[in-house]
Amino acid sequence: MVAFAVVVITQTVNLQFFQAKEIKKSVVAKVADYREVEANRGDIYSSDGSLMATSMTFYMVGMDCSSKALTDKNFNENIAALSDSLSALLGKKSGNQYRRELEHCRKTKKRWYKLHDGLTYTQFKRLKSFPLFNKGKYESGLVYTRKIERKRPYQMASRTLGKGGESQIGIEGAFNLYLRGENGLQYQRKIGEGIWVPIDDAGSIDPIDGGDVYTTIDMSIQDIAETELLRKLRFHGAEHGCVVVMEVATGRVKAIANLKATDTSGTFQEYVNYAVMERSEPGSVFKLASLLAGIEDGKFDANTMVDTKSGRVTFYDKTIVDSHGPYGVISVKRILEVSSNVGTAMLTTEHYGKNPSAFINRLYKFGLTESLNLDIKGEPKPNIKSPGTSGWSGLTLPIMSYGYDMELTPLQVLSFYNALANNGYRVKPMFVERVVQKDGSIKTFHPEVSKSPICSQKTILNAKEMLEAVVLNGTAKSIKTDKYKIAGKTGTAWFGYTRKKDEERHYRSTFVGYFPADKPKYSIIVVVSDPKKNGYYGGEVSAPVFRAISDRIYANMLDTAKLKKTALTPLIAAKLKPSVMEDEAVLAKKMPVKNIAGQKKIVVPALGDTKVPDVTGMGLKDGVFLLENMGLIVKVQGRGVIRKQSIEPGTQIIKGTEITIELI
């Protein structure tokens, strides 16, 4: 019994004096601890300096009515004026209601009375100037914590930009190491469920903001690409589509648009980066690779004559047909012009049927069998079969020759055509030009160009001549223009072709090429998936989108040339981000000031401005951005430049009010 008593006493002493100390330490850790302070994520800009993504700081604010530093004298002398000020700023309750609740909070020594969970910097700055709160956070009982949200002034190229944070999508994910910065530490205490507030700055480590990323995207070209793609998707009742515009010599992606129908009313949004991620049968745009393989291997040349017979040829149990044939005896060049399935399949099978590996090896040298190794994630590897592997049969070679039984992404197809425009040298598509760190250091990304061309210059000259002929005399002659030369190839891929009924067929329409053909500057691919009305061939669906985009870019190129000759200053000036992020007005100041003919110069509302701005004369993106960031709900009618707004400029803003803007 004595021994048992000793054990009990020993355990009791241990619990009281030793374990109690650890328990107390654990309890303290639950209510006070060093916690991470999130760093401001860097901004993302277009190549012309337009802000594409930024981090905005918001403040959750409340009051600790039990604060020992808050005296009854200070509280009683200022509570009436503070309550009225809170009512004027927050608008949720009357001054008398705020006063009653705060007095009750004080009486019951409540540690947390929430005022607002998302004040902007301007609102927060104003709140700190209110009676009582202007005495500082300790004497006033004011407590607050900040949160950071990712915002986009423009909803353009959203899938390519990706999401903020640790997401692996798009540029946000690929360049997260530069954008994220380094989090800091701050001693905080818990005053409510999930609510932590700073205690003091002792031992705190300030966060280091992330660097700013400057993309290759040109907002003017991006807007053109999205506008023209959207117009065509609606006209043809298509399911989705994409456009990529790339600089031939550098691989800089100047625009990338991906739109998908959200309903049957003609509304489209970006959901998937089809240009990068959608692998599908390319159809007739692949015929160029098949014909160039034979030319490069010395099997035939552009002038070799081929008898396409009646426009039908059978391989085993598969009959291949020319949609608009028969063409009879035609040249290899003409085979590409009219997009003859029969001619392409016959040539490929005749010269590579006994050694299909030679054909696949040539595609490998063209760079068509490997992924582009893009910085942004999600690109699948091309699906091109090889002899002896699963799925290869006697039909594979002839069917593959005109773009079936194999898969490529739109960007992979574009890169092949871009290489031909670039005299055979492949360039890796690039999305980011540089990163500007907070210390002023700059990391620049340079074009990655292949050391050797994909084929001989003789073959490249053949390719260029044949592609120009497609536009001059072939399936894309509807987009021919006297202003500049276009080179390219149409494609119409039939997917769901195992079905028997015509009404169940679905098509993918493509046009890929470059301009000006005699001195290539830009390459473009347009893919429209499942057009349901007004045609489905690449020449009538996708080629006109190419022409509309190239026309507008070419006009801008001429304007730029004129500006250089007259030594005028650039129309768009890039502006670097301020070191401290504040609120929407500061965000707006990050945007470049435009003064283009036909568009009004952007007038940024002053801090605290509560009047409706005049947005007439502005472009859609700028107008919507300003109005939405002042708390208005914007409805849009038409396209072009804003000509009317339903609420007069200077009208007092009531947040949540709907405003309609009309564009012409």
JOFENRA-V295464 format. One record per backbone hydrogen bond with DSSP energy under -1.0 kcal/mol. CO is the residue of the C=O (numbers start at 1). NH is the residue of the N-H. Records with the same first field share a line. If there is no record, write none. Layout:
CO = NH  NH
This chain:
1 = 5
2 = 6
3 = 7
4 = 8
5 = 9
6 = 10
7 = 11
8 = 12
9 = 13
10 = 14
11 = 15
12 = 16
13 = 17
14 = 18  19
15 = 20
18 = 22
19 = 23
20 = 24
21 = 25
22 = 26
23 = 27
24 = 28
25 = 29
26 = 30
28 = 32
31 = 190
33 = 188
35 = 186
37 = 184
40 = 210
43 = 213
44 = 52  53
45 = 215
46 = 49
50 = 46
53 = 44
54 = 151
56 = 149
58 = 147
59 = 119
60 = 145
61 = 115  116
62 = 143
63 = 113
64 = 67
71 = 75
72 = 76
73 = 77
74 = 78
75 = 79
78 = 82
79 = 83
80 = 84
81 = 85
82 = 86
83 = 87
84 = 88
85 = 89
86 = 90
87 = 91
94 = 98
95 = 99
96 = 100
97 = 101
98 = 102
99 = 103
100 = 104
101 = 105
102 = 106
103 = 107
104 = 108
105 = 110
110 = 65
113 = 63
116 = 61
119 = 59
120 = 124
121 = 125
122 = 126
123 = 127
124 = 128
126 = 129
127 = 130
130 = 134
131 = 133
132 = 135
133 = 136
136 = 140
141 = 64
143 = 62
145 = 60
147 = 58
149 = 56
151 = 54
154 = 156
157 = 161
158 = 162
160 = 171
161 = 172
169 = 173
170 = 174
171 = 175
173 = 176
175 = 179
176 = 180
178 = 211
179 = 42
182 = 208
184 = 37
185 = 205
186 = 35
187 = 199
188 = 33
189 = 197
192 = 195
195 = 191  192
197 = 189
201 = 204
205 = 185
208 = 182
212 = 436
213 = 45
214 = 433  434
217 = 47
218 = 222
219 = 223
220 = 224
221 = 225
222 = 226
223 = 227
224 = 228
225 = 229
226 = 230
227 = 231
228 = 232
229 = 233
230 = 234
231 = 235
232 = 236
233 = 238
236 = 532  533
239 = 261
240 = 529
241 = 259
242 = 527
243 = 257
244 = 525
245 = 254  255
246 = 523
247 = 251
251 = 430
252 = 247
254 = 218
255 = 245
257 = 243
259 = 241
260 = 269
267 = 262
269 = 260
272 = 274
273 = 277
274 = 278
275 = 411
280 = 408
283 = 286
284 = 287
286 = 290
287 = 291
288 = 292
289 = 293
290 = 294
291 = 295
292 = 296
293 = 297
294 = 299
295 = 298
301 = 304
302 = 333
304 = 332
306 = 330
308 = 311
311 = 322
313 = 320
315 = 318
318 = 315
320 = 313
328 = 308
330 = 306
331 = 335
332 = 336
333 = 337
334 = 338
335 = 340
337 = 475
340 = 344
341 = 345
342 = 346
343 = 347
344 = 348
345 = 349
346 = 350
347 = 351
348 = 352
349 = 353
355 = 358
356 = 360
357 = 361
358 = 362
359 = 363
360 = 364
361 = 365
362 = 366
363 = 368
364 = 367
382 = 384
383 = 407
386 = 389
389 = 392
395 = 399
396 = 400
397 = 401
399 = 404
400 = 403
403 = 283
407 = 383
408 = 280
409 = 413
410 = 414
411 = 415
412 = 416
413 = 417
414 = 418
415 = 419
416 = 420
417 = 421
418 = 422
419 = 424
420 = 423
422 = 425
424 = 454
426 = 450
430 = 253
431 = 216
433 = 445
434 = 214
435 = 443
436 = 212
437 = 440
441 = 437
443 = 435
448 = 428
456 = 460
457 = 461
458 = 462
459 = 463
460 = 464
461 = 465
462 = 466
463 = 467
464 = 468
465 = 469
466 = 470
467 = 488
468 = 472
469 = 473
470 = 476
474 = 477
476 = 479
477 = 480
485 = 517
487 = 514
489 = 512
491 = 510
493 = 508
495 = 506
496 = 499
501 = 504
502 = 505
506 = 495
507 = 530
508 = 493
509 = 528
510 = 491
511 = 526
512 = 489
513 = 524
514 = 487
515 = 521  522
516 = 519
521 = 248
522 = 515
523 = 246
524 = 513
525 = 244
526 = 511
527 = 242
528 = 509
529 = 239  240
537 = 540  541
538 = 543
542 = 546
543 = 547
544 = 548
545 = 549
546 = 550
547 = 551
548 = 552
549 = 553
550 = 554
551 = 555
552 = 556
553 = 557
554 = 558
555 = 559
556 = 560
557 = 561
558 = 562
559 = 563
560 = 564
561 = 565
562 = 566
563 = 568
583 = 587
584 = 588
585 = 589
588 = 591
596 = 599
606 = 609
610 = 653
612 = 650
615 = 618
617 = 600
618 = 642
619 = 623
620 = 624
621 = 625
622 = 626
623 = 627
624 = 628
625 = 629
627 = 630  632
628 = 631
631 = 656
633 = 659
635 = 661
637 = 663
641 = 664
642 = 617
644 = 662
648 = 651
651 = 612
654 = 657
657 = 633
659 = 635
660 = 646
661 = 637
662 = 643  644
